[in-house]
Amino acid sequence: MKVACLNNISNLGLDRFSDKYQLTENIEEAALLLVRSFNMLEMDMPANLIAVARAGAGVNNIPLDKLADKGIVVFNTPGANANGVKELVLAGMLLASRDIVGGINWVKENHEDQNILKSIEKAKAAYGGTEILGKTIGVIGLGAVGGKVAKACVDLGMKVIGYDPYLTDEARSLIPESVNLVSDLSPIYKSSDFISLHLPLLDSTKYMVNESVFAAMKPGCVILNFSRDQLVDDLQLSNAINAGIVKKYVTDFPNFITANMPGVITIPHLGASTEESEDNCAVMAVEELKKYVEEGSIINSVNYPKLDGGHKKTKNRLLILHESTDSFLTDLTKALEKVMLIKNLVNKSRGKYSASLIDFDEDYTDKIKLKLDRITGVIKIRTIK
């Protein structure tokens, strides 16, 4: 099976492919694609493409519905780069608390001063700051990254308020008991010296930090945005900075407006740019593709449901990607009742898309294929060899 990389992917991950997979530079012949930041939105997809794995969490560069309609499963790697992002969030918080950047720039500007050590004593007062010990941080979103940020801030002696209406039991178990979990955002806006955003960009979250939110914030707040730039309304941010409501805005997703805005510390999307994160993401992405190809299992997909069929114990296995309809399972069993004995059937749905795994011992004949093709809503059928 041919695999193509749209970006540089760590060899630690690529080396996990067995001899049944071949890397190719010819994208048109690929059945599997690995991608990081490459923009796939307007890309012509290979005719044989069955899956895409994003070596990272964000998938804004991938046309998810378009691929789902073609039966192409898209995976991402949640949590694989979480520690790298967490560490940069902490660095951003320290950069905003103390004018480290200003101090470094002063040294660069005065590097020819023979008495720079003495000059520093007079200049450094302009670059003072505050400590984070005892300060309050509100963490919005307590998933893979946000949960780690919350724990680290507790360890640093900060008061932590957390908000996540979709918090899983597993994620909750990893968060220190001292974190004050709230059911709405108002306590975070009212009390936080720092607010750290850790949530996806959706229609419901776009520009969620807006004029009304700034009006509710504690004056002098620092906003840390290491998720997506459009979570924050740039125009209202500028007004909030000018009014002293926002002391600093630190973002890992600068745009033309924020890159030229006073009071903003911009970082060039370095959150996951560590050797460890790139290795972890590559390994997870490759393992997801292998599991999909070899078992038909779907783990960490962003456009199809989770589906785990385990190791194949029968002669044959089919993976059917299809639309979510009330009659599909009935139509499926009716179509197959006289041509095969189903040993195992797993079916899962996610919104408008579903996936089904069928294990059986009979040969997969053209007759069976024809019966399946006639079922309303079938998008793609794969045999798992």
TORZA-632123 format. One record per residue (C-alpha): z, y, x. Coordinates in nm, 4 decimals. Example, Ala and Ser with C-alpha at 12.3 -4.5 7.8 and 13.67 -1.06 7.14 Angstrom:
BEGIN
+----------+----------+----------+
:       pz :       py :       px :
+----------+----------+----------+
:   0.7800 :  -0.4500 :   1.2300 :
:   0.7140 :  -0.1060 :   1.3670 :
+----------+----------+----------+
***
This chain:
BEGIN
+----------+----------+----------+
:       pz :       py :       px :
+----------+----------+----------+
:   0.0000 :   0.0000 :   0.0000 :
:  -0.1025 :   0.3400 :   0.1408 :
:   0.1576 :   0.6142 :   0.1907 :
:   0.0800 :   0.9795 :   0.2698 :
:   0.3158 :   1.2594 :   0.3731 :
:   0.2471 :   1.6120 :   0.2471 :
:   0.5093 :   1.7518 :   0.4882 :
:   0.6721 :   1.6283 :   0.8048 :
:   0.9089 :   1.3470 :   0.7066 :
:   1.1764 :   1.2115 :   0.9383 :
:   1.0775 :   0.8941 :   1.1224 :
:   1.4222 :   0.7571 :   1.0439 :
:   1.2978 :   0.7225 :   0.6877 :
:   0.9363 :   0.6271 :   0.7578 :
:   1.0480 :   0.3478 :   0.9902 :
:   1.2083 :   0.1757 :   0.6900 :
:   0.8663 :   0.0933 :   0.5467 :
:   0.7679 :  -0.2694 :   0.6117 :
:   0.4260 :  -0.3950 :   0.7198 :
:   0.3125 :  -0.4063 :   0.3564 :
:   0.2979 :  -0.0251 :   0.3636 :
:   0.0504 :   0.1741 :   0.5737 :
:   0.0812 :   0.5440 :   0.6527 :
:  -0.2392 :   0.7376 :   0.6040 :
:  -0.3505 :   1.0967 :   0.6616 :
:  -0.6105 :   1.0582 :   0.3879 :
:  -0.4229 :   1.1797 :   0.0810 :
:  -0.6992 :   1.0664 :  -0.1555 :
:  -0.6332 :   0.6989 :  -0.0811 :
:  -0.2545 :   0.7172 :  -0.1155 :
:  -0.0602 :   0.5262 :  -0.3789 :
:   0.2680 :   0.6840 :  -0.2687 :
:   0.3382 :   1.0434 :  -0.1618 :
:   0.6330 :   1.1873 :   0.0272 :
:   0.6851 :   1.5611 :   0.0001 :
:   0.9325 :   1.8353 :   0.0829 :
:   0.8166 :   2.1930 :   0.0182 :
:   0.4396 :   2.1404 :  -0.0219 :
:   0.3152 :   2.3036 :  -0.3451 :
:   0.1689 :   2.0268 :  -0.5624 :
:   0.1361 :   2.2338 :  -0.8805 :
:  -0.2401 :   2.2837 :  -0.8551 :
:  -0.3140 :   1.9778 :  -0.6446 :
:  -0.5711 :   1.7123 :  -0.7434 :
:  -0.3759 :   1.3879 :  -0.7462 :
:  -0.5066 :   1.0715 :  -0.5757 :
:  -0.6666 :   0.8294 :  -0.8209 :
:  -0.4353 :   0.5429 :  -0.7181 :
:  -0.1123 :   0.7440 :  -0.7085 :
:   0.1856 :   0.5693 :  -0.8712 :
:   0.4854 :   0.7603 :  -0.7356 :
:   0.5987 :   1.0760 :  -0.5556 :
:   0.9280 :   1.1104 :  -0.3698 :
:   1.0671 :   1.4549 :  -0.2909 :
:   1.2811 :   1.4444 :   0.0250 :
:   1.5244 :   1.6952 :  -0.1220 :
:   1.6755 :   1.7918 :  -0.4552 :
:   1.4609 :   2.0728 :  -0.5963 :
:   1.1314 :   1.9774 :  -0.7626 :
:   0.9939 :   2.3184 :  -0.8647 :
:   0.6895 :   2.2481 :  -0.6459 :
:   0.5910 :   1.9348 :  -0.8413 :
:   0.4188 :   1.9227 :  -1.1854 :
:   0.6613 :   1.6779 :  -1.3450 :
:   0.5165 :   1.6547 :  -1.6969 :
:   0.1593 :   1.6403 :  -1.5702 :
:   0.2481 :   1.3439 :  -1.3513 :
:   0.4559 :   1.1759 :  -1.6205 :
:   0.1588 :   1.1926 :  -1.8566 :
:  -0.0381 :   0.9965 :  -1.5966 :
:   0.2349 :   0.7385 :  -1.5434 :
:   0.3308 :   0.8745 :  -1.2018 :
:   0.7051 :   0.8571 :  -1.1399 :
:   0.8662 :   1.1401 :  -0.9423 :
:   1.1860 :   1.0850 :  -0.7455 :
:   1.4199 :   1.3240 :  -0.5677 :
:   1.7172 :   1.2693 :  -0.3363 :
:   2.0278 :   1.4245 :  -0.4946 :
:   2.3226 :   1.4523 :  -0.2604 :
:   2.1370 :   1.3533 :   0.0543 :
:   2.1445 :   1.7090 :   0.1884 :
:   2.4680 :   1.8140 :   0.0163 :
:   2.6805 :   1.8439 :   0.3290 :
:   2.4235 :   2.0598 :   0.5076 :
:   2.4066 :   2.2982 :   0.2116 :
:   2.7850 :   2.3024 :   0.1762 :
:   2.8288 :   2.4059 :   0.5387 :
:   2.5778 :   2.6898 :   0.5004 :
:   2.7571 :   2.8112 :   0.1865 :
:   3.0782 :   2.8341 :   0.3880 :
:   2.8928 :   3.0191 :   0.6631 :
:   2.7524 :   3.2586 :   0.4031 :
:   3.0978 :   3.3239 :   0.2677 :
:   3.2267 :   3.4113 :   0.6142 :
:   2.9240 :   3.6310 :   0.6880 :
:   2.9979 :   3.8259 :   0.3697 :
:   3.3705 :   3.8548 :   0.4416 :
:   3.3360 :   3.9887 :   0.7948 :
:   3.0443 :   4.1957 :   0.9208 :
:   2.9499 :   3.9407 :   1.1828 :
:   2.5784 :   4.0187 :   1.1544 :
:   2.6421 :   4.3915 :   1.2021 :
:   2.8583 :   4.3240 :   1.5057 :
:   2.6009 :   4.0963 :   1.6657 :
:   2.3287 :   4.3550 :   1.6055 :
:   2.5481 :   4.6229 :   1.7683 :
:   2.5801 :   4.4097 :   2.0817 :
:   2.2022 :   4.3590 :   2.0926 :
:   2.1404 :   4.7307 :   2.0520 :
:   2.3868 :   4.8158 :   2.3314 :
:   2.3137 :   4.5320 :   2.5712 :
:   2.2160 :   4.7741 :   2.8509 :
:   2.5535 :   4.9503 :   2.8419 :
:   2.7255 :   4.8751 :   3.1724 :
:   3.0628 :   4.9438 :   3.0103 :
:   2.9919 :   4.7496 :   2.6926 :
:   3.3279 :   4.5723 :   2.7022 :
:   3.5047 :   4.9080 :   2.6784 :
:   3.2584 :   5.0476 :   2.4274 :
:   3.3257 :   4.7533 :   2.1994 :
:   3.6840 :   4.8631 :   2.1471 :
:   3.5682 :   5.1837 :   1.9843 :
:   3.2738 :   5.0331 :   1.7957 :
:   3.4291 :   4.7215 :   1.6465 :
:   3.6293 :   4.9075 :   1.3842 :
:   3.3057 :   4.9592 :   1.1934 :
:   3.2594 :   4.5842 :   1.1612 :
:   3.5950 :   4.4790 :   1.0228 :
:   3.6387 :   4.2549 :   0.7239 :
:   3.8736 :   4.0398 :   0.5229 :
:   3.9995 :   3.6834 :   0.5493 :
:   3.9244 :   3.4174 :   0.2902 :
:   4.2735 :   3.2607 :   0.2939 :
:   4.4316 :   3.3027 :  -0.0471 :
:   4.1186 :   3.4452 :  -0.2050 :
:   3.9735 :   3.3059 :  -0.5293 :
:   3.6322 :   3.1447 :  -0.5494 :
:   3.4590 :   3.0417 :  -0.8690 :
:   3.2251 :   2.7447 :  -0.8258 :
:   2.9663 :   2.7165 :  -1.1032 :
:   2.8266 :   2.3637 :  -1.0998 :
:   3.0352 :   2.0840 :  -0.9485 :
:   2.7693 :   1.8291 :  -0.8610 :
:   2.6768 :   1.6961 :  -0.5174 :
:   2.6967 :   2.0351 :  -0.3424 :
:   2.9322 :   2.2305 :  -0.5674 :
:   3.1933 :   1.9569 :  -0.5586 :
:   3.1910 :   1.9582 :  -0.1784 :
:   3.2160 :   2.3382 :  -0.1721 :
:   3.5144 :   2.3292 :  -0.4077 :
:   3.6959 :   2.0718 :  -0.1919 :
:   3.6227 :   2.2583 :   0.1312 :
:   3.7511 :   2.5840 :  -0.0144 :
:   4.0746 :   2.4140 :  -0.1227 :
:   4.1117 :   2.2856 :   0.2344 :
:   4.0586 :   2.6427 :   0.3611 :
:   4.3508 :   2.7653 :   0.1532 :
:   4.1550 :   2.9286 :  -0.1261 :
:   4.2208 :   2.9258 :  -0.4991 :
:   3.9315 :   2.7461 :  -0.6675 :
:   3.8122 :   2.7788 :  -1.0267 :
:   3.5436 :   2.5306 :  -1.1291 :
:   3.3007 :   2.5201 :  -1.4192 :
:   3.0646 :   2.2372 :  -1.5107 :
:   3.0122 :   2.1301 :  -1.8725 :
:   2.8225 :   1.8207 :  -1.7547 :
:   3.0794 :   1.7012 :  -1.5020 :
:   3.0716 :   1.3232 :  -1.4671 :
:   3.3818 :   1.1097 :  -1.4242 :
:   3.2619 :   1.0138 :  -1.0771 :
:   3.2166 :   1.3775 :  -0.9724 :
:   3.5537 :   1.4708 :  -1.1236 :
:   3.7290 :   1.2045 :  -0.9193 :
:   3.6071 :   1.3697 :  -0.5971 :
:   3.7412 :   1.7146 :  -0.6842 :
:   4.0979 :   1.8039 :  -0.5770 :
:   4.3499 :   1.8283 :  -0.8597 :
:   4.4311 :   2.1844 :  -0.7566 :
:   4.0869 :   2.3004 :  -0.8715 :
:   4.1287 :   2.4863 :  -1.2007 :
:   3.8580 :   2.3488 :  -1.4285 :
:   3.7663 :   2.5908 :  -1.7064 :
:   3.5627 :   2.5424 :  -2.0220 :
:   3.3844 :   2.8777 :  -2.0107 :
:   3.2741 :   3.1208 :  -1.7417 :
:   3.4839 :   3.4239 :  -1.8335 :
:   3.7847 :   3.3307 :  -1.6121 :
:   3.5487 :   3.2927 :  -1.3153 :
:   3.3893 :   3.6331 :  -1.3678 :
:   3.7258 :   3.8011 :  -1.4288 :
:   3.9220 :   3.6597 :  -1.1344 :
:   3.6863 :   3.5541 :  -0.8547 :
:   3.6524 :   3.7248 :  -0.5181 :
:   3.3597 :   3.4919 :  -0.4549 :
:   3.1241 :   3.3177 :  -0.6963 :
:   2.9122 :   3.0283 :  -0.5705 :
:   2.6159 :   2.9086 :  -0.7790 :
:   2.5243 :   2.5393 :  -0.7757 :
:   2.2964 :   2.4629 :  -1.0693 :
:   1.9269 :   2.3992 :  -1.1317 :
:   1.6747 :   2.6600 :  -1.2425 :
:   1.6052 :   2.5898 :  -1.6099 :
:   1.5077 :   2.8046 :  -1.9054 :
:   1.8788 :   2.8125 :  -1.9933 :
:   1.9893 :   2.9227 :  -1.6441 :
:   1.7097 :   3.1631 :  -1.5495 :
:   1.8624 :   3.5087 :  -1.4870 :
:   2.1995 :   3.3817 :  -1.6094 :
:   2.3667 :   3.6294 :  -1.3727 :
:   2.2594 :   3.9432 :  -1.5514 :
:   2.3842 :   4.2821 :  -1.6704 :
:   2.6475 :   4.1399 :  -1.9056 :
:   2.7790 :   3.9071 :  -1.6354 :
:   2.8027 :   4.1857 :  -1.3781 :
:   2.9928 :   4.3955 :  -1.6329 :
:   3.2493 :   4.1142 :  -1.6646 :
:   3.2936 :   4.0601 :  -1.2888 :
:   3.5883 :   4.1567 :  -1.0767 :
:   3.4795 :   4.4619 :  -0.8720 :
:   3.4009 :   4.3799 :  -0.5098 :
:   3.2900 :   4.0233 :  -0.5825 :
:   3.0668 :   3.8322 :  -0.3393 :
:   2.7932 :   3.6173 :  -0.4942 :
:   2.6718 :   3.3120 :  -0.3025 :
:   2.3387 :   3.1762 :  -0.4260 :
:   2.2214 :   2.8652 :  -0.2443 :
:   2.0484 :   2.7177 :  -0.5503 :
:   1.7483 :   2.9253 :  -0.6707 :
:   1.6694 :   3.2975 :  -0.6529 :
:   1.5838 :   3.3366 :  -1.0226 :
:   1.9361 :   3.2474 :  -1.1305 :
:   2.0134 :   3.6137 :  -1.0590 :
:   1.8479 :   3.9186 :  -1.2194 :
:   1.7373 :   4.1206 :  -0.9143 :
:   1.7182 :   4.4580 :  -1.0887 :
:   2.0650 :   4.4238 :  -1.2377 :
:   2.1922 :   4.2939 :  -0.9029 :
:   2.0767 :   4.6141 :  -0.7337 :
:   2.2600 :   4.8207 :  -0.9946 :
:   2.5751 :   4.6106 :  -0.9511 :
:   2.5682 :   4.6542 :  -0.5727 :
:   2.5214 :   5.0301 :  -0.6051 :
:   2.8110 :   5.0442 :  -0.8523 :
:   3.0424 :   4.8508 :  -0.6194 :
:   3.0735 :   4.5577 :  -0.8584 :
:   2.9064 :   4.3266 :  -0.6083 :
:   3.0248 :   4.3700 :  -0.2505 :
:   2.7664 :   4.1347 :  -0.1009 :
:   2.4989 :   3.9002 :  -0.2257 :
:   2.4210 :   3.6065 :   0.0024 :
:   2.1124 :   3.4019 :  -0.0780 :
:   1.9222 :   3.1178 :   0.0808 :
:   1.6207 :   3.2062 :  -0.1367 :
:   1.5122 :   3.5600 :  -0.0454 :
:   1.2248 :   3.7220 :  -0.2301 :
:   1.0509 :   4.0526 :  -0.1600 :
:   1.3076 :   4.2456 :  -0.3657 :
:   1.6266 :   4.0965 :  -0.2227 :
:   1.4874 :   4.0894 :   0.1321 :
:   1.4670 :   4.4693 :   0.1110 :
:   1.7882 :   4.5317 :  -0.0839 :
:   2.0964 :   4.6903 :   0.0815 :
:   2.4094 :   4.4816 :   0.0509 :
:   2.2201 :   4.1530 :   0.0634 :
:   2.2422 :   3.8885 :   0.3347 :
:   1.9259 :   3.6804 :   0.3250 :
:   1.8899 :   3.3397 :   0.4875 :
:   1.5421 :   3.1775 :   0.5104 :
:   1.6070 :   2.8639 :   0.3018 :
:   1.8038 :   2.6820 :   0.5702 :
:   2.0414 :   2.4928 :   0.3422 :
:   1.8968 :   2.1488 :   0.4085 :
:   1.7449 :   2.2328 :   0.7460 :
:   1.9647 :   2.0111 :   0.9562 :
:   1.8613 :   1.6975 :   1.1400 :
:   2.1137 :   1.4990 :   0.9404 :
:   1.9948 :   1.6273 :   0.6024 :
:   1.6300 :   1.5643 :   0.6830 :
:   1.7119 :   1.2121 :   0.7985 :
:   1.9277 :   1.1388 :   0.4928 :
:   1.6663 :   1.2697 :   0.2501 :
:   1.3861 :   1.0742 :   0.4159 :
:   1.5821 :   0.7499 :   0.4108 :
:   1.6772 :   0.7896 :   0.0449 :
:   1.3220 :   0.8861 :  -0.0581 :
:   1.1673 :   0.5869 :   0.1178 :
:   1.4214 :   0.3454 :  -0.0293 :
:   1.3505 :   0.4809 :  -0.3786 :
:   0.9775 :   0.4235 :  -0.3337 :
:   1.0287 :   0.0734 :  -0.1979 :
:   1.2592 :  -0.0226 :  -0.4840 :
:   1.0030 :   0.1084 :  -0.7324 :
:   0.7121 :  -0.0752 :  -0.5724 :
:   0.8920 :  -0.4023 :  -0.5064 :
:   1.1211 :  -0.4278 :  -0.8117 :
:   0.9878 :  -0.1783 :  -1.0637 :
:   1.3302 :  -0.0145 :  -1.0632 :
:   1.3492 :   0.3611 :  -1.1164 :
:   1.6380 :   0.5311 :  -0.9369 :
:   1.6819 :   0.9104 :  -0.9195 :
:   1.3650 :   0.9927 :  -1.1073 :
:   1.3259 :   1.3438 :  -1.2481 :
:   1.0540 :   1.2636 :  -1.5043 :
:   1.1273 :   0.9048 :  -1.6139 :
:   1.4521 :   0.7287 :  -1.7124 :
:   1.6739 :   0.5327 :  -1.4800 :
:   1.5706 :   0.1670 :  -1.4970 :
:   1.7260 :  -0.1072 :  -1.2854 :
:   1.5895 :  -0.4555 :  -1.3339 :
:   1.7452 :  -0.6071 :  -1.0223 :
:   1.5678 :  -0.8666 :  -0.8131 :
:   1.2854 :  -1.0524 :  -0.9834 :
:   1.3853 :  -1.4123 :  -1.0625 :
:   1.0795 :  -1.5110 :  -1.2632 :
:   0.7183 :  -1.5702 :  -1.1649 :
:   0.5994 :  -1.2369 :  -1.2985 :
:   0.7323 :  -0.8931 :  -1.3861 :
:   0.5629 :  -0.6057 :  -1.5660 :
:   0.6622 :  -0.2414 :  -1.5635 :
:   0.5347 :  -0.0496 :  -1.8646 :
:   0.5542 :   0.3295 :  -1.8678 :
:   0.5111 :   0.4589 :  -2.2191 :
:   0.5869 :   0.7288 :  -2.4698 :
:   0.9201 :   0.7163 :  -2.6493 :
:   0.8475 :   0.5878 :  -2.9992 :
:   1.0729 :   0.4160 :  -3.2515 :
:   0.8288 :   0.1296 :  -3.2960 :
:   0.7459 :   0.0498 :  -2.9321 :
:   0.9817 :  -0.2452 :  -2.8799 :
:   0.8847 :  -0.3948 :  -3.2133 :
:   0.5158 :  -0.3555 :  -3.1326 :
:   0.5723 :  -0.4996 :  -2.7854 :
:   0.7532 :  -0.8164 :  -2.8920 :
:   0.5056 :  -0.8715 :  -3.1751 :
:   0.2102 :  -0.8407 :  -2.9357 :
:   0.3588 :  -1.0889 :  -2.6880 :
:   0.5271 :  -1.3437 :  -2.9166 :
:   0.2406 :  -1.5943 :  -2.9011 :
:   0.1318 :  -1.5455 :  -2.5406 :
:   0.4514 :  -1.5388 :  -2.3364 :
:   0.8211 :  -1.6189 :  -2.3412 :
:   1.0104 :  -1.3063 :  -2.2358 :
:   1.2956 :  -1.4086 :  -2.0060 :
:   1.4336 :  -1.0567 :  -1.9612 :
:   1.3538 :  -0.7179 :  -2.1133 :
:   1.5012 :  -0.3843 :  -2.0019 :
:   1.4050 :  -0.0660 :  -2.1837 :
:   1.5222 :   0.2899 :  -2.1183 :
:   1.4183 :   0.6288 :  -2.2529 :
:   1.4407 :   0.9852 :  -2.1320 :
:   1.3097 :   1.2473 :  -2.3698 :
:   0.9440 :   1.1823 :  -2.4492 :
:   0.9007 :   0.9197 :  -2.1753 :
:   1.0250 :   0.5612 :  -2.1565 :
:   1.0020 :   0.2629 :  -1.9248 :
:   1.0273 :  -0.1112 :  -1.9893 :
:   1.0565 :  -0.4074 :  -1.7534 :
:   0.9511 :  -0.7548 :  -1.8694 :
:   1.0225 :  -1.0757 :  -1.6761 :
:   0.8258 :  -1.3923 :  -1.7633 :
:   0.6922 :  -1.7121 :  -1.6024 :
:   0.3444 :  -1.7353 :  -1.7592 :
:   0.0373 :  -1.6081 :  -1.5754 :
:  -0.0500 :  -1.2460 :  -1.6425 :
:  -0.3875 :  -1.2942 :  -1.8058 :
:  -0.6537 :  -1.0536 :  -1.9280 :
:  -0.5549 :  -1.1573 :  -2.2807 :
:  -0.1986 :  -1.0350 :  -2.2278 :
:  -0.3220 :  -0.7156 :  -2.0651 :
:  -0.5510 :  -0.6449 :  -2.3592 :
:  -0.2686 :  -0.6918 :  -2.6098 :
:  -0.0460 :  -0.4518 :  -2.4145 :
:  -0.3202 :  -0.1921 :  -2.3773 :
:  -0.3565 :  -0.1838 :  -2.7562 :
:   0.0069 :  -0.0817 :  -2.8133 :
:   0.0349 :   0.2813 :  -2.9139 :
:   0.1942 :   0.5008 :  -2.6487 :
:   0.1321 :   0.2874 :  -2.3392 :
:   0.0673 :   0.5132 :  -2.0381 :
:   0.0549 :   0.2743 :  -1.7436 :
:   0.1178 :  -0.0935 :  -1.6757 :
:   0.2087 :  -0.2268 :  -1.3304 :
:   0.2522 :  -0.5817 :  -1.2120 :
:   0.5424 :  -0.6290 :  -0.9719 :
:   0.4388 :  -0.8806 :  -0.7087 :
+----------+----------+----------+
***
